[in-house]
Amino acid sequence: MKPIRLELSAFGPYAGHTEIDFTPYHGSIFLLTGDTGAGKTSIFDAVSFALYGEGSGGAERRSGKSFRSDYAAADVPTFVKFTFSEGNKLYTVTRSPEYERPKKRGTGTAVEHAAVMLECEGDTTIYTRMEEVAQRIRDIVGLDRRQFSRTVMIAQGDFLRILNASSEERKKMFQNLFHTELYAEAESALRERAKLAKAAHADSVREAALVAARAECLAEFDRKLTFDRVKENAGENPLAFAELLGEYEKILQEHLQGLARDEAEGEKKSEVLALALQEGEQHNERIVEHAKLSADSVLTAESAALREKERAFIHLAHKAIRVRPAKELADACRAESARAARALTLAEERQAQAVRVLQTALAQREEAEKKKEQITQMEKKLQRLQEGEKALAAWREAKESLAQKKESVAKTTAELSQAERTYITLRERFWLGQAGVLAEGLLVGEACPVCGSTVHPAPAVRSQDTPDKQTVDLAEQRAGEASQRHRIATAAFEAAVVREETARDVLQGLGIAQDTAPEELAQRGKQLSVDIKTQKKNCEQAQVLAERAMQEEAAAAASLQSAKTHAEESASKQKEAQAGFVARLQAVELASEEEYLTALCAESELDRREKALRRDEENLERLKGRLAQLEEGIAGKGAIDLSVLKAEKEELAAHLGRVRRDARAADMILQNNGQVRTRLLQLHKAREKADLEWSVLEDLSRTVGGTATGGRAKLSLESYVQRYYFKEVVAAANRRLRVMTEGNFVLRCRALPRDLMRQSGLDLEVLDRSTGAWRDVNTLSGGESFMASLALAVGLSDVVQNQSGNVRLEMLFIDEGFGSLDEASLQRAMDLLAHLSDGKRTIGVISHVAELRERIEKKIYVYHTQRGSQLRLEY
């Protein structure tokens, strides 16, 4: 990563727009110097804020909301724009914090929300979401904010944090720098596979126990206790239970064979008993049936008389059926004649009513014709009311406009008067003060422009209220503008007077008073309009009713004539049909209409009674034949007692039921246990393979994860790899530290004790050659800590660039720390930095040490003014 350009706007102590071009400083050391509080650290803060949204010291040291400059004007936005290169690509990130600023209009404050934008040269994609930009910056730079502050931009007071960081802090840093998360993922994958293998073993135990629970054993099995004990342990030892189930299978098969023999013998006995019971039951049923048929009512004399009476009724009914068509025709003609008579009466009443309605309708139509002239007069009156309503509205509008124009004339008159007075006053004061104005320009020995004298013993004194020429001209211009406005307002007023008079004349011509309310005119017009519509509707209805009444009277007359003709024809048909009915009665030998009605029966009812009579006669013959058959079968024998046979059959059926139930139970157990045995064998075979894999994975997971037992240190695979990189960093750091300390101090990665109880491996200690003892880095003095931290930061930068192709740390910014060094140490530190830059790395240093200002040629001066801080670049 190489810095290119930094732009600040209203950021920290910088009120306006400030820009730093870093390209002249590339590959060299430059010094940020200036007074305390002038804003040197704010330059580092701006770079860190642009990349990560936090200052170089982190959010705990300074919040992003505090970056708004107190010197900035309300209309100047606060933002940082940082351009840097990474590889062959150029990136620009622009970020602004959330802050309050004075409102541009009015009083109070407004909130500007935080925003960010990341662009890449040659790429059309622009990132504006906070989370997206944060992730992209981490991907591009290869460091998060905390790691950036430990390796690239070491903020004031952060040197000790680099040196005294914990193993866990260094682990997170190395994970991003050297991508050791791959090893962490491998640890996690092995750990997860071991968990799955262990879970698979537990699942297999549970499944075996559940499968074994389905196995059953008959209560009479002599090894029942052993069966239950092995079954309980089947989850852990499915093979033993499967072998026991194989032995029990043979016992069940022998038991089933014995039950099958018992069932066959019982079924033979059951068949013999069933045949004997069937024959006895049939004999007893014939005795009962003979007694029941002998008592049947069909065989009595009363039943024979009823059958003879039914035959006589059926004979008469057939006669009535032959007469019925003539009777139905006579009844229909009689009903039709009655309907025709009623229709004739109704037609006569309708015709009389139609005549009365027609007379009334003609009278109403004549009255409506007389009202048409009245409607015409009402329409003319309505038109005048509508015109009057418009005229009244126009007059009122003209009157209101006239009042407004009048007020405008009065206002512009006052403005014109005031402007003229002001102009005249300023003009007089201007001319009266011209002597003093000329006197101010007099110089001793130069000629006066009025009198020509080079001596000026008593020059005039300019009055304090003397206006300048520009003020007088402006007052004259305003007086002219006020005069123009007054002329326009006067012309508008005169036009309004004419409009008001014209509208008033129109109103008077329509006979409408000026104080008439518009609502009153509208109401009168509305009522008159309703009255006109009502009158027109009444006329139209009278015409329609008259036409309908004439049509109805003509239709009633035609209907009356038709009803008379139909009544005469119906009466004639009735006489003919009645004569035909009487002749038919005589033909079938029925004495009268009463005898016909008595014998009349519906054909369906007659058919039903005929079929019932035939069934009775057929049933009589069947009963006689069955009685003869039963008497022959009984042959004088009595009823047979079947209770002994039934009891014996029931006892045998109960025995067979028990045998079959036992057989079904044993067969179900045999089938179920066979399935259980097969599944247990499968589980045993699968478990042997799975348990072997679990054992290997568990041991490998513990070893790679640093949790293996046996006295080994708890060092994970990722920690092991990071420890390798850390040793490389420490070796690179020692090459610099030996130079700066003349070989007095050496860093090393702390050795791993065998009884470690937690993950470690990245702790640091230092060898003090003056004592020959290794001690914790926390015991170093201020100057020693600074040199060790600087060496460690540079060593980390070297290893990162050598080992990680996608992280290039081409800059190093250091904020203070040099003041703790003596002159010799300072010289060695500067030599180291000069060697580090070597035309490739840009190193920026913030320091108040005077010697650094003399030794470092390229500088950025920061100085404070009353309007905010300013920069001066030297290179």
DATA-V590020 format. One record per residue. RES is the residue in one small letter. SS is DSSP state (2 for helix, 1 for strand, 0 for the rest). PSI is psi in degrees with one decimal (none if undefined). Layout:
BEGIN
res: {RES RES}
ss: {SS SS}
psi: {PSI PSI}
END
This chain:
BEGIN
res: {m k p i r l e l s a f g p y a g h t e i d f t p y h g s i f l l t g d t g a g k t s i f d a v s f a l y g e g s g g a e r r s g k s f r s d y a a a d v p t f v k f t f s e g n k l y t v t r s p e y e r p k k r g t g t a v e h a a v m l e c e g d t t i y t r m e e v a q r i r d i v g l d r r q f s r t v m i a q g d f l r i l n a s s e e r k k m f q n l f h t e l y a e a e s a l r e r a k l a k a a h a d s v r e a a l v a a r a e c l a e f d r k l t f d r v k e n a g e n p l a f a e l l g e y e k i l q e h l q g l a r d e a e g e k k s e v l a l a l q e g e q h n e r i v e h a k l s a d s v l t a e s a a l r e k e r a f i h l a h k a i r v r p a k e l a d a c r a e s a r a a r a l t l a e e r q a q a v r v l q t a l a q r e e a e k k k e q i t q m e k k l q r l q e g e k a l a a w r e a k e s l a q k k e s v a k t t a e l s q a e r t y i t l r e r f w l g q a g v l a e g l l v g e a c p v c g s t v h p a p a v r s q d t p d k q t v d l a e q r a g e a s q r h r i a t a a f e a a v v r e e t a r d v l q g l g i a q d t a p e e l a q r g k q l s v d i k t q k k n c e q a q v l a e r a m q e e a a a a a s l q s a k t h a e e s a s k q k e a q a g f v a r l q a v e l a s e e e y l t a l c a e s e l d r r e k a l r r d e e n l e r l k g r l a q l e e g i a g k g a i d l s v l k a e k e e l a a h l g r v r r d a r a a d m i l q n n g q v r t r l l q l h k a r e k a d l e w s v l e d l s r t v g g t a t g g r a k l s l e s y v q r y y f k e v v a a a n r r l r v m t e g n f v l r c r a l p r d l m r q s g l d l e v l d r s t g a w r d v n t l s g g e s f m a s l a l a v g l s d v v q n q s g n v r l e m l f i d e g f g s l d e a s l q r a m d l l a h l s d g k r t i g v i s h v a e l r e r i e k k i y v y h t q r g s q l r l e y}
ss: {0 1 1 1 1 1 1 1 1 1 1 0 0 1 1 1 1 1 1 1 1 0 2 2 2 0 0 0 1 1 1 1 1 1 0 0 0 0 0 2 2 2 2 2 2 2 2 2 2 2 2 2 0 0 0 0 0 0 0 0 0 0 0 2 2 2 2 1 0 0 0 0 0 0 0 0 0 0 1 1 1 1 1 1 1 1 0 0 1 1 1 1 1 1 1 1 0 0 1 1 1 1 0 0 0 0 0 0 1 1 1 1 0 0 1 1 1 1 1 1 0 0 0 0 0 0 1 0 0 2 2 2 2 2 2 2 2 2 2 2 2 0 0 0 2 2 2 2 2 2 2 0 1 1 0 0 0 0 2 2 2 2 2 0 0 0 2 2 2 2 2 2 2 2 2 2 2 2 0 0 2 2 2 2 2 2 2 2 2 2 2 2 2 2 2 2 2 2 2 2 2 2 2 2 2 2 2 2 2 2 2 2 2 0 0 0 0 0 0 0 0 0 0 2 2 2 2 2 2 2 2 2 0 0 0 0 0 2 2 2 2 2 2 2 2 2 2 2 2 2 2 2 2 2 2 2 2 2 2 2 2 2 2 2 2 2 2 2 2 2 2 2 2 2 2 2 2 2 2 2 2 2 2 2 2 2 2 2 2 2 2 2 2 2 0 0 2 2 2 0 2 2 2 2 2 2 2 2 2 2 2 2 2 2 2 2 2 2 2 2 2 2 2 2 2 2 2 2 2 2 2 2 2 2 2 2 2 2 2 2 2 2 2 2 2 2 2 2 2 2 2 2 2 2 2 2 2 2 2 2 2 2 2 2 2 2 2 2 2 2 0 2 2 2 2 2 2 2 2 2 2 2 2 2 2 2 2 2 2 2 2 2 2 2 2 2 2 2 2 2 2 2 2 2 2 2 2 2 2 2 2 2 2 2 2 2 2 2 2 2 2 2 2 2 2 2 2 2 2 2 2 2 0 2 2 2 2 2 2 2 0 0 0 0 0 0 0 0 0 0 0 0 0 0 0 0 0 0 0 0 0 0 0 0 0 0 0 0 2 2 2 2 2 2 2 2 2 2 2 2 2 2 2 2 2 2 2 2 2 2 2 2 2 2 2 2 2 2 2 2 2 2 2 2 2 2 2 2 2 0 0 0 0 0 0 0 0 2 2 2 2 2 2 2 2 2 2 2 2 2 2 2 2 2 2 2 2 2 2 2 2 2 2 2 2 2 2 2 2 2 2 2 2 2 2 2 2 2 2 2 2 2 2 2 2 2 2 2 2 2 2 2 2 2 2 2 2 2 2 2 2 2 2 2 2 2 2 0 0 0 0 0 2 2 2 2 2 2 2 0 0 0 2 2 2 2 2 2 2 2 2 2 2 2 2 2 2 2 2 2 2 2 2 2 2 2 2 2 2 2 2 2 2 2 0 0 0 0 0 0 0 0 2 2 2 2 2 2 2 2 2 2 2 2 2 2 2 2 2 2 2 2 2 2 2 2 2 2 2 2 2 2 2 2 2 2 2 2 2 2 2 2 2 2 2 2 2 2 2 2 2 2 2 2 2 2 2 2 2 2 2 2 2 2 2 0 0 0 0 0 0 0 0 0 0 0 2 2 2 2 2 2 2 2 2 2 2 2 2 2 2 2 2 2 2 2 2 2 2 2 2 0 0 0 1 1 1 1 1 0 0 0 0 0 0 0 0 0 0 0 0 0 0 1 1 1 1 1 0 0 0 0 1 1 1 1 2 2 2 0 0 2 2 2 2 2 2 2 2 2 2 2 2 2 2 2 2 2 2 2 2 2 2 0 0 0 0 0 0 0 1 1 1 1 1 0 0 2 2 2 0 0 2 2 2 2 2 2 2 2 2 2 2 2 2 2 2 0 0 0 0 1 1 1 1 1 0 0 0 2 2 2 2 2 2 0 0 1 1 1 1 1 1 1 1 0 0 1 1 1 1 1 1 1 0}
psi: {129.4 126.8 140.5 -55.4 143.9 126.8 131.7 142.3 118.1 42.9 124.6 -128.5 -0.1 109.2 -45.5 -142.0 124.5 137.5 138.6 122.8 113.6 -10.5 -36.1 -17.8 -0.8 135.9 20.4 178.0 135.7 154.5 131.2 114.2 162.1 179.6 154.9 131.8 1.0 -26.9 28.1 -50.3 -25.0 -25.9 -47.4 -41.1 -40.0 -42.8 -47.0 -40.0 -41.4 -41.5 -44.2 -2.9 9.0 157.7 173.8 -24.1 3.0 167.4 -26.1 -21.5 -38.7 126.5 148.2 -26.6 -15.5 3.8 -11.9 128.1 133.9 -14.8 -10.3 144.7 161.3 -30.8 4.3 121.2 155.5 122.4 164.1 134.1 115.5 124.8 129.2 162.9 147.8 113.2 -128.6 11.0 147.7 126.8 146.3 123.6 129.2 126.1 140.0 141.9 170.3 131.6 162.8 140.5 157.5 143.6 143.3 -26.1 137.6 -162.4 172.7 -171.9 159.7 152.5 125.8 122.7 151.8 144.7 157.4 151.2 129.5 127.4 151.5 130.4 129.0 -2.0 129.1 -12.2 129.4 127.9 129.6 -8.9 137.1 -47.4 -40.9 -46.8 -41.9 -43.2 -42.1 -41.3 -43.5 -37.5 -39.6 -50.4 -33.1 6.6 148.2 -177.8 -43.3 -41.7 -36.2 -40.9 -15.4 -19.0 -28.2 -50.3 94.9 106.5 165.2 125.7 0.1 -2.9 -43.2 -30.1 -37.0 -44.5 -39.2 17.4 148.1 168.2 -39.3 -40.6 -43.9 -32.5 -45.9 -40.0 -47.2 -29.5 -40.4 -39.4 -41.5 8.2 43.6 0.9 -20.4 -41.0 -35.3 -38.8 -37.7 -43.3 -47.1 -40.9 -45.2 -41.0 -41.1 -41.2 -37.6 -41.4 -42.8 -41.4 -41.4 -42.2 -36.2 -39.6 -46.5 -40.3 -39.0 -41.3 -45.4 -42.9 -41.4 -41.7 -42.5 -41.5 -45.4 -30.3 -21.6 -16.5 146.1 162.3 135.1 145.5 -29.6 0.5 125.5 -15.0 33.3 -41.5 -42.1 -41.3 -47.9 -38.6 -43.9 -34.1 -41.4 -31.8 11.3 -25.9 -41.5 -29.2 74.4 -26.0 -42.4 -43.3 -35.4 -39.5 -40.1 -39.1 -33.6 -39.9 -42.3 -27.4 -41.2 -40.3 -42.7 -38.8 -42.7 -40.8 -42.2 -36.1 -41.3 -42.3 -35.7 -39.1 -42.4 -41.5 -39.3 -43.3 -41.2 -38.0 -37.0 -47.1 -37.9 -36.7 -43.2 -47.2 -38.9 -39.4 -44.7 -42.4 -40.3 -44.7 -42.6 -42.5 -39.6 -41.3 -46.7 -37.9 -34.2 -36.6 -45.3 -42.2 -37.2 -42.0 -40.3 -42.5 -33.6 -25.8 7.2 137.1 -16.4 -23.3 -1.3 165.2 -34.9 -39.1 -35.1 -38.7 -42.4 -38.7 -37.0 -38.9 -37.4 -34.4 -38.5 -43.0 -42.2 -36.1 -47.0 -38.0 -37.9 -36.2 -46.4 -34.1 -35.6 -26.7 -24.6 -40.2 -40.7 -38.3 -44.8 -37.4 -41.8 -43.2 -39.2 -40.9 -35.8 -43.6 -40.8 -39.8 -40.9 -42.6 -39.4 -38.1 -43.0 -38.8 -38.3 -42.1 -43.8 -37.7 -39.5 -41.9 -40.6 -41.2 -39.6 -42.7 -39.3 -37.2 -42.8 -44.6 -39.6 -43.4 -42.7 -42.5 -39.3 -36.8 -40.7 -37.6 -38.4 -38.3 -36.8 -35.7 -32.7 -22.5 -4.3 -37.6 -36.1 -37.8 -38.5 -42.5 -37.4 -37.3 -39.8 -41.6 -40.0 -39.4 -41.0 -37.5 -41.9 -41.6 -39.4 -37.0 -43.4 -41.2 -39.0 -42.1 -41.1 -40.7 -41.5 -41.1 -43.6 -37.7 -43.6 -40.0 -38.6 -41.2 -41.5 -43.4 -34.1 -43.8 -38.4 -39.5 -43.4 -40.3 -48.2 -29.8 -44.4 -41.0 -42.2 -42.9 -44.2 -44.6 -40.7 -40.8 -42.3 -44.7 -46.0 -42.3 -47.0 -37.7 -42.7 -43.8 -34.1 -48.4 -36.3 -28.5 4.7 -30.1 -44.4 -36.8 -43.5 -36.0 -29.5 -24.6 0.5 139.6 144.2 126.8 -9.5 148.7 142.2 134.5 -14.0 -51.8 -15.5 -1.1 143.4 -1.5 133.7 78.6 -33.6 71.9 148.4 150.3 126.8 130.8 145.7 -26.0 17.4 118.4 160.8 171.4 -35.2 -41.0 -41.3 -44.1 -38.8 -40.3 -38.2 -40.8 -42.8 -35.1 -40.5 -41.2 -40.0 -37.8 -40.3 -42.5 -36.7 -41.0 -42.1 -43.1 -38.4 -43.7 -40.2 -36.0 -43.6 -39.8 -36.8 -35.9 -44.2 -42.9 -37.2 -42.9 -41.7 -45.3 -35.1 -37.7 -41.6 -41.8 -42.9 -36.8 -27.9 -1.8 30.7 128.1 149.4 -25.9 7.6 133.8 135.7 -33.5 -34.9 -46.6 -42.6 -40.6 -42.4 -41.2 -40.3 -44.0 -41.5 -37.1 -40.8 -41.5 -39.9 -45.7 -40.0 -45.2 -43.7 -41.9 -39.4 -39.7 -44.3 -41.6 -38.8 -41.3 -44.6 -43.2 -37.5 -44.1 -42.2 -39.7 -40.4 -41.6 -40.6 -38.2 -40.4 -41.4 -37.4 -39.1 -42.2 -40.1 -36.3 -43.2 -40.7 -39.0 -37.6 -46.3 -44.7 -36.7 -41.5 -44.0 -39.0 -38.0 -38.8 -44.3 -33.6 -43.1 -43.4 -41.8 -36.1 -39.9 -39.6 -37.9 -43.0 -42.2 -34.8 -36.9 -45.4 -36.2 -34.4 4.9 41.2 130.8 -36.9 174.7 -31.1 -43.5 -36.2 -45.9 -34.9 -40.2 -12.7 132.8 145.0 144.9 -38.9 -40.8 -41.1 -42.1 -41.1 -42.0 -32.6 -43.8 -38.8 -39.6 -40.5 -39.0 -38.3 -42.7 -40.4 -40.2 -36.6 -44.0 -37.7 -40.2 -40.3 -40.6 -39.7 -39.8 -42.1 -38.4 -42.2 -41.0 -36.8 -38.9 -35.8 -45.5 35.1 8.3 151.0 -177.3 150.4 138.3 117.7 2.9 -36.4 -45.1 -40.2 -40.2 -42.9 -38.6 -40.7 -40.5 -41.2 -39.3 -38.1 -41.1 -46.1 -36.9 -41.0 -41.1 -44.8 -39.1 -43.2 -38.2 -42.9 -43.0 -45.9 -38.5 -41.6 -41.8 -40.8 -47.0 -47.1 -45.4 -32.0 -42.9 -41.8 -45.2 -43.2 -45.2 -38.3 -37.3 -40.2 -44.6 -39.7 -42.9 -43.2 -35.4 -37.2 -43.8 -43.9 -38.2 -33.7 -44.3 -39.3 -43.6 -44.5 -47.0 -39.1 -44.6 -42.2 -40.5 -43.4 -38.9 -48.8 -33.2 -4.2 25.1 14.6 148.1 -176.7 22.0 3.5 150.1 147.2 80.7 115.5 168.6 -43.5 -42.6 -36.6 -46.2 -42.8 -35.7 -37.5 -48.4 -38.1 -38.0 -37.1 -41.9 -44.3 -38.8 -43.3 -37.5 -39.3 -31.2 -35.2 -39.0 -36.1 -39.0 -48.2 -30.2 9.4 36.5 9.7 -26.0 141.6 134.1 152.0 159.6 127.6 137.5 154.2 114.7 158.5 -14.4 32.7 134.6 0.1 163.0 135.1 -149.8 -13.3 28.0 157.3 142.7 165.6 143.0 120.4 106.7 -17.8 -25.7 -20.1 12.4 144.7 134.9 168.7 144.2 -17.8 -15.0 -3.0 149.5 176.1 -51.9 -41.3 -40.3 -40.0 -45.7 -39.7 -41.1 -41.8 -44.6 -39.9 -41.9 -42.5 -41.0 -40.6 -42.1 -42.3 -48.2 -39.6 -44.9 -29.3 -37.7 -30.6 112.7 -22.6 5.2 115.9 112.0 85.2 15.5 155.3 119.3 128.0 126.3 103.3 -173.8 -25.3 -19.6 -16.5 0.3 144.9 175.8 -40.7 -43.7 -37.9 -42.0 -43.4 -36.4 -40.6 -39.0 -39.7 -45.5 -39.1 -39.7 -35.8 -40.7 -56.2 34.3 1.4 -34.0 137.4 124.5 121.2 136.0 130.9 123.8 150.5 0.4 124.4 -37.2 -32.9 -35.9 -31.6 -34.2 -29.8 118.2 -46.5 130.0 157.5 110.5 133.7 121.2 150.3 138.0 173.1 -17.6 19.0 175.0 153.3 160.4 151.2 121.5 134.8 127.6 none}
END
